[in-house]
Amino acid sequence: MSIKETEEGRVENENGERRDESSMKSFLWHGGSVYDAWFSCASNQVAQVLLTLPYSFSQMGMASGVILQIFYGFMGSWTAYLISVLYVEYRSRKEKQNVNFNNHVIQWFEVLDGLLGPYWKAIGLTFNCTFLLFGSVIQLIACASNIYYINDKLDKRTWTYIFGACCATTVFIPSFHNYRIWAFLGLGMTTYTAWYLTIASLVHGQVEGVTHSGPTKLVLYFTGATNILYTFGGHAVTVEIMHAMWKPRKFKYIYLMATLYVFTLTIPSAVSVYWAFGDELLTHSNAFSLLPNSPWRDAAVILMLIHQFITFGYACTPLYFVWEKVIGMHETNSILLRAVTRLPVVIPIWFLAIIFPFFGPINSAVGALLVTFTVYIIPSLAHILTYRSASSRHNAAEKPPAVIGGWRGAFVVNVVVVVWVFVVGFGLGGWASVTNFIKQVDTFGLFAKCYQCPHR
């Protein structure tokens, strides 16, 4: 149902019915403010990747790790801004044609279709769905990897079976309107974990004979760099988050604000863990594996498990929408019926997590092969092509900020993003991450029962 905010502070739906948002159910369940969007963006950026950033630092060194976090953080904020601009452009054009989005969630591939045609729709749909599919897979792998450090009586593959069943319950969450309390809690959990990693590493101190030799090999350097690119490329769900807002036009700077907060979590934690453990991280892609057992660590593990469940829902919900549209169930009002029809989406995710349980290396591979195009190259090219004519620029629903030089500056930035990400992210990063991924397959095999487990 399309919802808009009224001047009286209530919420009005398409039928003109009003409901008071002060009720507890509405407070917890119906989110659509700029704050909801900020929490969603920040929470979705820093899930399990927080635990792999120290691993990336060991591959590429401290200085490169910090610099590339900042660089890719701002680059990701720019392309998220482009996606928001294209969404507003698409929606404004459709509303002029009196198109009604009642009970319909606009998605990125539909924006591309409306602005650039069916070929772009196919490209966007393919890359976005594949990325979200593997993004969901990564959350299941992370759940199994984390819980193992609390209870190692079950191997990681068995834990993957268990958490696959748990995460399947996300089929009952209708849309991003309903992630208000989850986004708030998720960011709180990640904040705790980040500062636990930071403080625990500093208290632990450097291990005896610690070395910080990275970078030593190009393949490791670009694998780590691509994982950082993946970290700040979590805006494959930007359009769905925007569509859940009461006033989507307010989104355009939210992702940047979220990224600035994320820097306060990712940089201190990665620096501290790498400082303490150095090259040991090269064979320990999960930062939890090197920190000593303690109630504080167990709390961090449990909170991250809950947060990964939330992030699984963020990654999977757009896939649910696509599947609903394919089978003609997207505009069904019954939550139970929609939940049942969504279940087939979870099965391949579950299966892939069991085949490729390589926590850490899979992040880099997904970053190089999918994130590069989905959230960097495609939005930049789409923005250039949508506004290539003088008339389209004159009638644009949103114009580029003057601080970057208007249209000319925006196009220059877009070209830089496309060239850099294609050469460094997809080219060099793809070579490095796929090489590393194949090495993991050769070492541990497919369907590995317990990836990087001691004495197994």
C-alpha positions as CSV (number, residue, x, y, z in Angstrom):
1,M,0.0,0.0,0.0
2,S,1.3,3.4,-0.9
3,I,1.5,5.6,2.2
4,K,2.1,9.4,2.6
5,E,2.7,11.6,5.6
6,T,0.1,14.2,6.3
7,E,0.6,17.6,7.9
8,E,-1.1,16.5,11.0
9,G,1.6,13.9,11.7
10,R,-0.6,10.9,10.9
11,V,-0.3,8.4,8.1
12,E,-2.8,8.2,5.3
13,N,-3.2,5.4,2.8
14,E,-4.5,5.3,-0.8
15,N,-8.1,4.8,0.4
16,G,-8.0,8.0,2.5
17,E,-8.0,6.0,5.8
18,R,-6.0,7.5,8.6
19,R,-4.4,5.8,11.5
20,D,-2.5,7.3,14.5
21,E,1.2,6.4,14.4
22,S,1.5,6.9,18.1
23,S,0.3,3.4,18.8
24,M,3.0,0.9,20.0
25,K,2.4,-1.4,17.0
26,S,2.9,1.4,14.6
27,F,6.0,2.6,16.5
28,L,7.7,-0.8,16.3
29,W,6.3,-2.0,12.9
30,H,5.6,0.9,10.5
31,G,8.9,2.7,9.7
32,G,9.2,5.3,6.9
33,S,11.1,8.3,8.3
34,V,14.5,9.5,7.4
35,Y,15.7,8.0,10.7
36,D,14.4,4.6,9.7
37,A,16.2,4.9,6.4
38,W,19.4,5.9,8.1
39,F,19.3,3.0,10.5
40,S,18.5,0.6,7.7
41,C,21.4,1.8,5.6
42,A,23.9,1.8,8.4
43,S,22.8,-1.5,9.8
44,N,22.9,-3.1,6.4
45,Q,26.4,-1.9,5.6
46,V,28.3,-3.4,8.6
47,A,27.0,-6.9,9.2
48,Q,29.4,-9.9,9.1
49,V,31.9,-7.9,7.0
50,L,33.0,-6.2,10.2
51,L,34.6,-9.5,11.2
52,T,36.5,-9.9,7.9
53,L,38.0,-6.4,7.6
54,P,41.0,-7.2,9.9
55,Y,41.7,-10.2,7.5
56,S,41.7,-7.7,4.7
57,F,44.1,-5.5,6.6
58,S,46.5,-8.4,6.9
59,Q,46.4,-8.9,3.2
60,M,47.0,-5.3,2.2
61,G,48.6,-3.5,5.2
62,M,47.3,-0.9,7.6
63,A,47.7,2.2,5.5
64,S,46.0,0.8,2.4
65,G,43.2,-0.6,4.6
66,V,42.4,2.8,6.1
67,I,42.7,4.8,2.9
68,L,40.6,2.4,0.8
69,Q,37.9,2.3,3.4
70,I,37.5,6.0,3.2
71,F,37.9,6.0,-0.6
72,Y,35.3,3.3,-1.2
73,G,33.0,4.7,1.5
74,F,32.7,8.0,-0.4
75,M,32.4,6.2,-3.7
76,G,29.7,4.0,-2.4
77,S,27.8,7.1,-1.0
78,W,28.1,8.7,-4.5
79,T,26.5,5.8,-6.3
80,A,23.8,5.4,-3.7
81,Y,23.0,9.0,-4.3
82,L,22.8,8.3,-8.1
83,I,20.4,5.4,-7.4
84,S,18.2,7.7,-5.3
85,V,18.2,10.3,-8.1
86,L,17.2,7.8,-10.7
87,Y,14.4,6.4,-8.5
88,V,13.0,9.9,-8.0
89,E,13.2,10.5,-11.7
90,Y,11.4,7.3,-12.6
91,R,8.7,7.8,-10.0
92,S,8.1,11.4,-11.0
93,R,7.7,10.4,-14.6
94,K,5.3,7.6,-13.7
95,E,3.2,9.8,-11.5
96,K,2.8,12.2,-14.3
97,Q,1.3,9.3,-16.2
98,N,-1.0,8.6,-13.3
99,V,0.6,5.3,-12.6
100,N,-0.6,3.9,-9.2
101,F,2.0,2.0,-7.0
102,N,-0.7,0.8,-4.6
103,N,0.6,-2.5,-3.1
104,H,3.6,-2.5,-5.5
105,V,7.2,-2.0,-4.3
106,I,9.4,-0.3,-6.9
107,Q,12.7,-2.1,-7.5
108,W,16.0,-1.1,-9.2
109,F,15.4,-3.2,-12.3
110,E,12.1,-1.5,-12.8
111,V,13.7,1.9,-12.5
112,L,16.2,0.9,-15.2
113,D,13.4,-0.5,-17.4
114,G,11.4,2.7,-17.1
115,L,14.4,5.0,-17.8
116,L,16.5,3.0,-20.3
117,G,14.5,0.1,-21.6
118,P,14.2,-3.7,-21.4
119,Y,17.9,-4.5,-22.0
120,W,18.9,-2.5,-19.0
121,K,16.1,-4.1,-17.0
122,A,17.6,-7.5,-17.8
123,I,21.1,-6.4,-16.8
124,G,19.9,-4.9,-13.6
125,L,17.8,-7.8,-12.7
126,T,20.5,-10.3,-13.3
127,F,23.3,-8.6,-11.4
128,N,21.1,-7.4,-8.5
129,C,19.4,-10.7,-7.9
130,T,22.6,-12.7,-8.1
131,F,24.3,-10.3,-5.7
132,L,21.5,-10.5,-3.2
133,L,21.4,-14.2,-3.6
134,F,25.0,-14.5,-2.6
135,G,24.7,-11.8,0.0
136,S,22.1,-14.0,1.7
137,V,24.4,-17.0,1.3
138,I,27.2,-15.0,3.0
139,Q,25.0,-14.3,6.0
140,L,24.3,-18.0,6.5
141,I,28.0,-18.8,6.3
142,A,28.7,-16.1,8.8
143,C,26.1,-17.4,11.3
144,A,27.7,-20.9,11.2
145,S,31.2,-19.5,11.5
146,N,30.3,-17.3,14.5
147,I,28.3,-19.7,16.6
148,Y,31.1,-22.3,16.3
149,Y,33.2,-20.1,18.6
150,I,30.6,-20.6,21.3
151,N,29.6,-24.2,20.7
152,D,32.0,-26.4,18.7
153,K,30.2,-29.6,19.5
154,L,28.5,-29.2,16.1
155,D,30.5,-28.6,12.9
156,K,29.9,-25.5,10.9
157,R,28.0,-27.3,8.2
158,T,25.4,-28.5,10.7
159,W,25.1,-25.0,12.1
160,T,24.4,-23.8,8.5
161,Y,21.5,-26.3,8.3
162,I,20.1,-24.9,11.6
163,F,20.5,-21.2,10.8
164,G,19.1,-21.8,7.3
165,A,15.9,-22.9,8.9
166,C,16.0,-19.9,11.3
167,C,16.6,-17.3,8.6
168,A,13.7,-18.8,6.5
169,T,11.4,-17.1,9.0
170,T,12.1,-13.8,7.3
171,V,9.5,-14.7,4.8
172,F,6.9,-13.4,7.3
173,I,8.3,-9.8,7.2
174,P,6.2,-8.1,4.5
175,S,8.4,-5.2,3.4
176,F,11.1,-2.7,4.5
177,H,8.4,-0.7,6.3
178,N,8.5,-3.4,8.9
179,Y,12.2,-3.3,9.7
180,R,12.0,-0.3,12.0
181,I,12.9,-2.0,15.3
182,W,15.1,-4.6,13.6
183,A,17.3,-1.9,12.0
184,F,17.6,0.0,15.3
185,L,18.6,-3.1,17.2
186,G,20.9,-4.3,14.4
187,L,23.0,-1.2,14.4
188,G,23.2,-1.3,18.2
189,M,24.4,-4.9,18.0
190,T,27.0,-4.0,15.4
191,T,28.2,-1.0,17.4
192,Y,28.7,-3.2,20.4
193,T,30.6,-5.8,18.4
194,A,32.9,-3.2,16.7
195,W,33.9,-1.6,20.0
196,Y,34.3,-5.1,21.6
197,L,36.8,-6.0,18.9
198,T,38.6,-2.7,19.4
199,I,38.8,-2.7,23.2
200,A,39.5,-6.5,23.5
201,S,42.3,-6.3,21.0
202,L,43.9,-3.3,22.8
203,V,43.5,-5.0,26.2
204,H,44.9,-8.3,24.8
205,G,47.9,-6.5,23.3
206,Q,50.2,-7.7,20.6
207,V,50.9,-11.4,20.4
208,E,54.5,-12.5,20.9
209,G,56.6,-12.0,17.8
210,V,53.8,-10.2,16.0
211,T,54.6,-9.2,12.4
212,H,52.8,-6.9,10.0
213,S,54.2,-7.9,6.6
214,G,51.3,-7.0,4.4
215,P,51.2,-6.5,1.5
216,T,53.4,-9.3,0.3
217,K,51.5,-10.6,-2.8
218,L,49.4,-8.8,-5.4
219,V,46.7,-11.6,-5.2
220,L,46.3,-11.0,-1.5
221,Y,46.4,-7.2,-1.8
222,F,43.6,-7.0,-4.4
223,T,41.6,-9.7,-2.6
224,G,41.6,-7.5,0.5
225,A,40.8,-4.4,-1.5
226,T,37.8,-6.0,-3.1
227,N,36.5,-7.1,0.3
228,I,36.5,-3.4,1.3
229,L,34.8,-2.5,-1.9
230,Y,32.1,-5.0,-0.9
231,T,31.9,-3.4,2.5
232,F,30.7,-0.1,1.1
233,G,28.6,-1.6,-1.7
234,G,25.7,-2.7,0.4
235,H,23.2,-0.5,-1.3
236,A,21.7,-3.1,-3.6
237,V,18.5,-2.5,-1.6
238,T,18.6,1.3,-1.8
239,V,15.5,1.5,-4.0
240,E,13.4,-0.7,-1.7
241,I,14.5,1.3,1.4
242,M,13.6,4.5,-0.4
243,H,10.2,3.2,-1.5
244,A,9.5,2.4,2.2
245,M,10.0,6.1,3.1
246,W,7.1,8.5,3.5
247,K,9.2,11.1,1.7
248,P,11.7,9.4,-0.6
249,R,13.2,12.6,-1.9
250,K,14.8,13.1,1.5
251,F,17.0,10.0,1.0
252,K,19.7,11.4,-1.2
253,Y,22.3,12.2,1.6
254,I,21.2,9.5,4.1
255,Y,23.6,6.9,2.8
256,L,26.6,9.3,3.2
257,M,25.5,10.1,6.8
258,A,25.3,6.3,7.4
259,T,28.7,5.8,5.9
260,L,30.3,8.4,8.2
261,Y,29.0,6.6,11.2
262,V,30.1,3.2,9.8
263,F,33.7,4.6,9.6
264,T,33.6,5.0,13.4
265,L,33.0,1.2,13.7
266,T,35.1,-0.3,10.9
267,I,38.3,1.7,11.1
268,P,39.0,1.4,14.8
269,S,38.1,-2.3,15.0
270,A,40.1,-3.3,11.9
271,V,43.1,-1.3,13.0
272,S,43.1,-2.6,16.5
273,V,42.7,-6.3,15.6
274,Y,45.4,-6.1,13.0
275,W,47.7,-4.3,15.4
276,A,47.3,-7.0,18.0
277,F,47.5,-10.1,15.8
278,G,49.2,-9.1,12.6
279,D,49.9,-11.9,10.1
280,E,48.0,-14.5,12.1
281,L,44.9,-13.0,10.5
282,L,46.0,-14.3,7.1
283,T,44.7,-17.8,8.1
284,H,41.9,-16.5,10.3
285,S,39.3,-14.7,8.3
286,N,36.9,-14.3,11.2
287,A,38.3,-11.9,13.8
288,F,36.4,-13.8,16.6
289,S,38.7,-16.8,16.1
290,L,41.8,-15.0,17.6
291,L,40.2,-13.3,20.6
292,P,40.2,-15.2,23.9
293,N,37.0,-16.8,25.3
294,S,35.1,-14.4,27.5
295,P,31.5,-13.4,28.3
296,W,32.1,-10.2,26.3
297,R,33.1,-12.2,23.3
298,D,30.1,-14.6,23.7
299,A,27.8,-11.6,23.9
300,A,29.3,-10.1,20.7
301,V,28.9,-13.5,18.9
302,I,25.3,-13.7,19.9
303,L,24.5,-10.2,18.9
304,M,26.2,-10.7,15.6
305,L,24.1,-13.8,15.0
306,I,20.9,-11.8,15.6
307,H,22.2,-9.1,13.3
308,Q,23.0,-11.5,10.6
309,F,19.5,-12.8,10.7
310,I,18.3,-9.2,10.2
311,T,20.8,-8.7,7.4
312,F,19.7,-11.9,5.8
313,G,16.2,-10.4,5.7
314,Y,17.5,-7.2,4.1
315,A,19.2,-9.1,1.4
316,C,16.5,-11.6,0.8
317,T,13.4,-9.4,0.9
318,P,14.1,-7.8,-2.6
319,L,14.4,-11.4,-3.9
320,Y,11.0,-12.2,-2.3
321,F,9.5,-9.2,-4.1
322,V,10.9,-10.4,-7.5
323,W,9.7,-13.9,-7.0
324,E,6.2,-12.6,-6.0
325,K,6.0,-10.6,-9.1
326,V,7.1,-13.5,-11.3
327,I,4.3,-15.8,-9.9
328,G,1.7,-13.0,-9.6
329,M,1.5,-12.9,-5.8
330,H,3.1,-9.5,-5.1
331,E,-0.1,-7.5,-4.5
332,T,-1.7,-10.2,-2.3
333,N,-2.6,-8.8,1.1
334,S,-2.4,-12.0,3.0
335,I,0.9,-12.2,4.9
336,L,0.6,-15.9,5.4
337,L,0.0,-16.6,1.7
338,R,2.9,-14.4,0.7
339,A,5.2,-16.1,3.3
340,V,4.4,-19.6,1.9
341,T,5.0,-18.5,-1.7
342,R,8.4,-17.0,-0.7
343,L,9.9,-20.2,0.8
344,P,11.3,-21.5,-2.5
345,V,13.7,-18.5,-2.6
346,V,15.4,-19.7,0.6
347,I,16.2,-23.2,-0.6
348,P,19.0,-22.4,-3.2
349,I,20.5,-19.9,-0.7
350,W,20.7,-22.7,1.9
351,F,22.2,-25.1,-0.6
352,L,24.9,-22.6,-1.8
353,A,25.9,-21.8,1.7
354,I,26.7,-25.5,2.3
355,I,28.6,-25.9,-1.0
356,F,30.8,-22.8,-0.5
357,P,31.4,-22.2,3.2
358,F,34.5,-20.0,2.7
359,F,34.0,-17.2,5.2
360,G,36.0,-14.2,4.0
361,P,37.2,-15.3,0.5
362,I,33.6,-15.5,-0.7
363,N,33.1,-11.8,0.3
364,S,35.9,-10.7,-2.0
365,A,34.7,-12.9,-4.9
366,V,31.1,-11.5,-4.7
367,G,32.6,-8.0,-4.4
368,A,34.7,-8.3,-7.5
369,L,32.2,-10.1,-9.8
370,L,28.9,-8.7,-8.7
371,V,29.1,-5.6,-6.4
372,T,31.4,-3.9,-9.0
373,F,28.6,-3.8,-11.5
374,T,25.5,-3.9,-9.3
375,V,26.2,-0.9,-7.1
376,Y,29.0,1.0,-8.9
377,I,29.2,0.6,-12.6
378,I,25.6,0.2,-13.6
379,P,24.3,3.2,-11.6
380,S,27.0,5.4,-13.0
381,L,26.4,4.5,-16.6
382,A,22.6,4.7,-16.0
383,H,22.9,8.2,-14.7
384,I,25.0,9.3,-17.7
385,L,22.6,7.7,-20.2
386,T,19.4,8.9,-18.5
387,Y,20.6,12.6,-18.6
388,R,22.7,12.5,-21.9
389,S,20.3,14.9,-23.7
390,A,19.9,18.6,-22.8
391,S,16.1,18.2,-22.5
392,S,16.4,15.4,-20.0
393,R,18.8,17.5,-17.9
394,H,16.6,20.5,-18.1
395,N,13.5,18.6,-16.9
396,A,15.4,16.4,-14.4
397,A,13.5,15.8,-11.1
398,E,16.8,16.2,-9.2
399,K,19.8,18.1,-10.4
400,P,23.5,17.4,-9.3
401,P,24.8,19.6,-6.4
402,A,26.8,22.6,-7.4
403,V,29.6,21.6,-5.1
404,I,30.7,18.9,-7.6
405,G,30.3,21.1,-10.7
406,G,26.8,20.4,-11.7
407,W,26.1,18.1,-14.6
408,R,29.6,18.2,-16.0
409,G,31.1,17.4,-12.7
410,A,28.7,14.6,-12.1
411,F,29.5,13.0,-15.5
412,V,33.2,13.3,-14.8
413,V,32.8,11.6,-11.4
414,N,30.7,8.8,-13.0
415,V,33.4,8.1,-15.6
416,V,36.1,7.9,-13.0
417,V,34.0,5.5,-11.0
418,V,33.3,3.3,-14.0
419,V,36.9,3.2,-15.1
420,W,38.4,2.7,-11.6
421,V,35.9,0.0,-10.5
422,F,36.1,-1.9,-13.8
423,V,39.9,-2.0,-13.9
424,V,40.8,-2.2,-10.2
425,G,37.6,-3.8,-8.7
426,F,36.5,-6.1,-11.4
427,G,39.7,-6.7,-13.3
428,L,42.5,-6.9,-10.7
429,G,40.0,-7.7,-7.9
430,G,38.3,-10.4,-9.9
431,W,41.6,-12.0,-10.8
432,A,42.8,-11.9,-7.1
433,S,39.6,-13.0,-5.4
434,V,38.8,-15.8,-7.8
435,T,42.4,-17.1,-7.5
436,N,42.1,-17.0,-3.7
437,F,38.6,-18.6,-3.9
438,I,39.9,-21.5,-6.1
439,K,42.7,-22.0,-3.6
440,Q,40.2,-22.4,-0.8
441,V,38.3,-25.0,-2.9
442,D,41.4,-26.9,-3.6
443,T,42.5,-26.8,0.1
444,F,39.2,-27.5,1.8
445,G,37.0,-28.9,-1.0
446,L,33.3,-28.2,-1.8
447,F,30.8,-29.0,1.0
448,A,33.6,-28.5,3.6
449,K,32.3,-29.8,6.9
450,C,34.2,-27.3,9.0
451,Y,36.1,-24.5,7.2
452,Q,39.2,-23.3,9.0
453,C,38.3,-25.4,12.1
454,P,41.2,-26.6,14.3
455,H,41.9,-30.3,14.4
456,R,39.2,-31.2,11.8
